[in-house]
Amino acid sequence: MSQHRERERAREGRAISRSELVVVVLAAVAGLAAIVVGTVVDTTASPAGAGASATVASGTPGADADAVRGSLPAAAPEAGEEDAEEAPGEVGEAEQEKAPDREPRPRQQAREVNPLVEEVESIVRKATPSTSGFRVATLNILGSNHAGNGLSRAAREAALIRDRGISLVGLQEVQRDQRPVFINNLSNMQMWPQDALGRDGYRVQIMWRTDRFEMVDSGGSSHTFNSIASVPIPYVLLRDKKTGAQFWVIVTHNSPQGLQAQRNASAEIQVALVNRLRATGHPVLLMGDMNEKEGYFCKVATRAGMTAANGGSGAGGCSPPGGPQRIDWIFGTADSVDFSGYRQDGTTKANGLSDHYLIYADAQVVDKQS
């Protein structure tokens, strides 16, 4: 049947897919393993079986017992033990005298099969993408330079992030006095970049749970924000400690109100950054306060191949998600990120913590590169 399928495939003239190749290799190794096992059984069981048959035919009870004892091979020593001395007349003694240094056949054949099994396992691992599932969020915390009670608001926002089960969050408008509040109240999370990207990099921060992820790489682009030139756009490459899946995270805050030209320039930079990072083969998440609704969505959806946590598509033209839309967004590369459970959590606004919603969703990333 297998040969028939191969002839049919050759006539159709199409290439064998990666998954089909894995099946073929697995079948070949399984066949080889069966042959090896059969050979081992034949070569080790035949002498004992012949001796036993001859004993039964003798008809003498005492002679039978002696013959059986004399015909059974000595038990193979465990790995690491020295070979025990064999009694004279045991089966296999003559063969060992002829080739005293030869390794027992089962071990030899096992060593020949193992590299093939390992190679197949490697092919299967590469053919199966790594995945990671987690809750991701973005929040403009309302900086202490814009409103009072900045420290107490930051503490309550940190508690909300923890209570909502969020594993990864992008923060905007973080002020230097509020930053340690988040670090201390979310002690199971790491914050980056803090001050790693210079004096203007403190406003936008990325936090993730250290029991789930580790940072593999990091960097920063820059744009003009609120007429301040060269404000960093931080990004990190995170690795799921359990599954090995890796993905990029970009967090940004674009210029507010009537500064549309600056927002347009920022969008151009962010589209280019997404495309550069996705060229590594890893999924990309982009989030933050974009200060723009449908216009920004269409730019990243159609030109960077992204989808939003609340839906929409850029395939074949821009199809924005339904409302209500917010100026705070979470995006993922459409071919490697799926979203569910999108929420616009109004707790932050209702309790005076921020003038923005806490936006979060459950993300499932598929990393075909790792």
N, C-alpha and C positions, 0 to 999 in steps of 0.2 A: 504493500500500500504506500509506504514511504517513497519507494522508487517511482511508482506511478505518479504521485504528486509532484516529484521533482521533474519528471518528463513533461507533465502538463505545464509546470511553471516555466520550463525552458521554452516550450512552444509559444507560450504567451509573451515571452520576452521581457518580463518585468523583473526588477531587482529584488533580492531577498531582503526583507526588513530586518531591523536589528533584533526584534523580538523573535522572529522566525529563526534567525541565526542562533540565538540562545537555545531555542528548543532543539534544533538540529544537533548542536554541540552537546547538550545534556543527554540526548538520546544516544549519541556516539559513546560518551563516557559511561553511560549506564550499561551499554552493550559490552564495552571493554571490561567493566567491573564484573559483569556476569560471567564472562569468559574466564577471568582470573579466578573468581570464586570457584567455578566449576573445576578448573585445573587443580587448585589447592585441595579441594575435596577428593578428587580422584587420586592424587599422588599421596595424600596422607592417610586415606581411609582404606585403600586397596590391600596393603599387606595385612592389616589387622583383620579385614573381612575375609581374606583367603585363609588365614590361619584358623579363624573361628569356624569356617565351613569344614575344614579338614578335621578339626577336633570333634565336631558333632558327629561326623561320619565314623569315628574310631570306635565308639560304643563302649569305651572303658572309662568309668567315672574318674578314677585317680589320674589316669593319663590325660583325660580331658582337661582337668583343672591345671595340670602342669603345662599342657600345651597352650592353653589360653594365656596363662601367665607369661609363657615364653614368647607368645606371638604379639602381645600388646606393646606398642611403642612407649618409651618413657615419656612422662609429662614434660612438655616444653617449659623451660625455666622462665620466670617472670623477667621483664625488662630490668636490667641492672644486676641480676643475680648471676653467679658463676654457674656454668653447666655442671650438673651433678654427674658423678660417675655412673656409667651404665653397667648393669650386670652382664657377664658373658652370655652370649646367645640371644640378646634382645634384638628385635628387628631394628635395622638402621645402623647397627654397629659396623658392618662391612662398608656401608656407604660412607660413614664418617671417617673410616680409616683411609679411604681413597681420596677424600677431599676434606681434610680436617678443618680447613680455614673457610670453607664455603658457608655463607650465611643461610639460615633456614629459608625455604622458598616463600612462606607466607610473608615474612618481613620484607624480603626482596621485592616481591610483587606489590606489596602495599606501598613501598617507597616509589615504585614506578607509577602507580595510579594516583597517589596524592597530588603531585604537581598538576596533573590534568584536572582534578577536582578543584584545586585552588584557582586554576585559570578560569574555569567555568564560573565559580563563585564571583570572581573579579568582574567577569563580563556581566553577570546578573546585577551586581551592585551598581555598575556604571549605567546599565539600562533602566534602573529604577531610580527616579529622582528623589532627592531628599525633600521633606516637607516640614513645615512648622506652623502651628496654630496658636494664636494668642489674641488678646484684646489690646487694641491700639487706640490712642486718643490724642487730641490736640486741644489746647486751652490757652487763650490770651488771659493771663492772670490779673490784668489791670494793675500796672506798676504803681508802686508807692509814690512815685513822682506825679501821678495823676489823681490819686484819691487817698484819703486817710485810712488809718487802721491797716496799713499794708502788711504788717507782720502777723497780726491775728487773722487777717483774711488769707494769707499764704498758708498758715497752719491748718485752717479749715479746708482749704482747697487740696492740700496734701492728703488730709484725711479722706476727702471725697474720692480722690484718685485711688487710694488704697481700698476703700470700701466698694468701689465699683469693679474691683478685680482687674485693674489695668496693669499690663506688663510692660508697655512701651508708650511714652507720651512725649509730645513736643510742646514746649512752653514758649510763650512770647511775652514781651514787656517785663521780663524778669529784671529786677533792680538788685544792686549789690547787697542791700540789707535783707532782701527777701530770699536770696539764693541759699544761705545757710539754713533757713527755715525749712525749705524743701529737702535739703540734704539730711537734716537731722530727723525730720518726721517721716522720711521715706528711706530709712537706713538700709533696706534690702534692695535699693536701687543705686545705680551709678549715674552721675551727671557729667555730661560733656557738651561743650568745650570748656565751660567755666571761663578761664582767662587765656586758654591755649591759643586762641585766634586773635589776640590783641585787645587793646583797650575798648574797642567798639563791639566786641564779640559777646559781651555778657548778657545782652538782652534776649537772645534766643538760645534755648538750651534743649538738649535731648536727654531723657532719663529712661533707663531700662532695668528690669529685675536681673540682678547678678546671679541668681540661682537658675535662671533660664538662659541667659545670653552672655556672651563675652565679645568684646570689641576686637576685631581682626585688623581693621584699617580705619583711617579717619582723614578728614581734610576739610577745606573750606573754599568756597567760591566767594565772590563779593558783588555787591550791587549798591545802588543809591537808595537809601531809605529815608523818607521824610526830609529830603534835601541834604542828608548827611552822606557823603561819598564813602565808598569802600567799606560798607558794613558787611561783615561776614555772613555767609550762608553755610552753616555747618552741615556736615554729613558724616555718617559712620557706616562701616560694614560690620554687621553683627552676625554671630554664629550661634545657632541653637546648640546648646551643650549636649543635649540628648540625641538629636537626630543628625547633627552636622550641617543642616541647611543654613545657607548664608544669604543675606539680603541687605540691600542698601537702605538707609533712612536719611531723608533730607528734610530739614525743618526751616521755614522761612517766615518772614513778616514783611509784607509789601506796603508801599507808601499809602497813606490814607487820603480820604476826601478827594479834593480836586486835582490831585497829582497823578492824573491818568498817564501822562507821558512817562513818568518814572515807573509806574506799574507795568506799562507796556515793555519798557526796557528790562525790568526785572523778569517778566515772563519769558522774554527771549533767552536770558541767561539761564533760567531754570529749565526750559525745554532742552537747551543744549547740554546742560548738566545731566538731566535724566537720560538722554540718549547716549552720553559718554559712559555713564555708569552701567546702563543696561547692556552695553557692548561687551562687558566682562562676562555676561552670561547669567548673572545673578538678578533676582527680582529687585524692583525699586519701589520704595514708598516715599511719597512726597506729601507733606502736611504743613498746615500753618494758617495764619490769618492773612488771606490774600487781598482783603479789602475790595473784593470784586466777586460777582456771582457768575452768571452764565458766560460772560466774555472770557474769563480766565479758564473756565472749564473747557470751552471749545478749543482754546490754544493748546492745552496740554493733552487733551483727548485726541485731537486730529494730528498733532505734530510730534507727540511723544508716546503715542500708543497707550495712553492711560485710561483707567476707568475710576469713577468715584465710589466711595463707600456707600453712598446713597443712590448709586445707579448711573445710568447714562452710558453713552458710547460715542466713540469718534470714528468708528468704522463706516466708510461710505458717506461721510459727512457728520456734522455735529448733531447729536441727539442728547440734549441736557436731561438730567434727572428731573422728576417732578418736584413740586414744592412741598413745604416751604424750603427754599434755598437759603443758605447762610453764606456769609463771607469767609467762614472758617471751613476748611476742606481737608479731607483725607483722600489721597489718590494712591493707586497701585498700578503697576504695569499689567495691562489687561490679559496678556498671555501667560502670566505666572502668579497672579494674586486674585483670590476670590474673597468677597466680603459678605457678611451676613450680620443681622442684629444691629443695624445702624440706629444710633440714638442721638437726639439733640436734647441733652439733659439741662433743663432750665433751673436746676437747683442753685447754680452759681448766681443767676440773675435774681431769682426769688429771694435769696438770702443776702443780697448785697455784696457778694464776694467778688463779682466781676460784672462787666457790662457785656460779656460774651457767654454763649452757651459752652458747656463741656460737650464736645463732639467725640463720640467713640463708636467702635464697631469691632466685630470679631473678624480677624484676617486669617486666611490660609494661604501661605506662600509655597510655591513649588520651585525648588532650586534644581535645575537640570545640570548645573555646572559642578556642584560638589559631589 
